[in-house]
Amino acid sequence: LNFNPNRYVYSGSKEEKSRLIREDKLPSTTTVIRSDLDARDLYRNAVQTALEDACAEFAYLERVGFVVDDDGGGSGSSVDDLVG
């Protein structure tokens, strides 16, 4: 892992990079790192929410006694058997 707090690689087009440099609007390294961390937080939150939803659905299905056959019908293995 190479981390340099004073340098990053701009991935936009050459024209866009030139325009940003001329207008002195090229983002700082700190801004780029903060943006990347914010994006990771948003992604982590989405994954965590989906996992919590799946766990809640699983708990509900267990509570109501839902069971599944090998062919996808009712009253066979429990949902826990399918997952584990």
C-alpha positions in Angstrom: 0.0 0.0 0.0 1.5 3.3 -1.1 -0.1 6.3 0.7 1.1 9.8 0.1 -0.9 12.6 1.8 0.5 15.1 -0.7 -0.3 13.4 -4.0 -3.0 11.5 -5.8 -3.7 10.4 -9.4 -6.5 12.3 -11.1 -8.7 10.0 -13.2 -10.7 12.5 -15.2 -10.1 13.5 -18.8 -7.1 15.6 -19.7 -9.3 18.5 -20.8 -11.2 18.5 -17.5 -8.0 18.3 -15.5 -6.6 21.3 -17.4 -9.8 23.3 -16.9 -9.8 22.5 -13.1 -6.1 23.6 -12.9 -6.7 26.8 -14.7 -9.7 27.6 -12.5 -7.8 26.5 -9.4 -10.5 24.0 -8.5 -8.5 20.8 -8.5 -9.4 19.0 -5.2 -6.8 18.8 -2.5 -5.5 15.4 -1.3 -7.4 15.8 1.9 -10.7 16.4 0.0 -10.1 13.3 -2.1 -9.3 11.1 0.9 -12.3 12.4 2.8 -14.6 11.8 -0.2 -13.3 8.2 -0.6 -13.9 7.5 3.1 -17.4 9.0 2.9 -18.2 6.7 -0.1 -16.9 3.7 1.9 -19.1 4.7 4.9 -22.2 4.9 2.6 -21.4 1.5 1.0 -20.8 0.0 4.5 -24.1 1.4 5.7 -26.0 0.0 2.7 -24.5 -3.5 3.3 -25.2 -3.3 7.0 -28.8 -2.3 6.4 -29.3 -5.2 4.0 -27.8 -7.6 6.5 -30.0 -6.3 9.3 -33.1 -6.7 7.0 -32.1 -10.2 6.1 -31.6 -11.1 9.8 -35.0 -9.6 10.7 -36.7 -11.5 7.9 -34.9 -14.8 9.0 -36.0 -14.2 12.6 -39.6 -13.6 11.5 -39.7 -16.7 9.3 -38.3 -18.8 12.3 -40.9 -17.2 14.6 -43.9 -18.0 12.4 -42.5 -21.6 11.9 -41.9 -21.3 8.1 -40.2 -24.4 6.7 -39.1 -25.2 3.1 -38.9 -28.5 1.1 -36.0 -29.3 -1.2 -38.3 -28.4 -4.1 -39.2 -25.0 -2.6 -42.6 -26.0 -1.1 -43.7 -26.0 2.5 -42.9 -28.3 5.5 -39.4 -29.7 4.9 -36.1 -28.4 6.3 -36.1 -25.3 8.4 -34.6 -22.1 7.0 -31.7 -22.6 9.5 -30.9 -25.9 7.8 -30.9 -24.3 4.4 -28.4 -21.6 5.5 -26.2 -23.8 7.7 
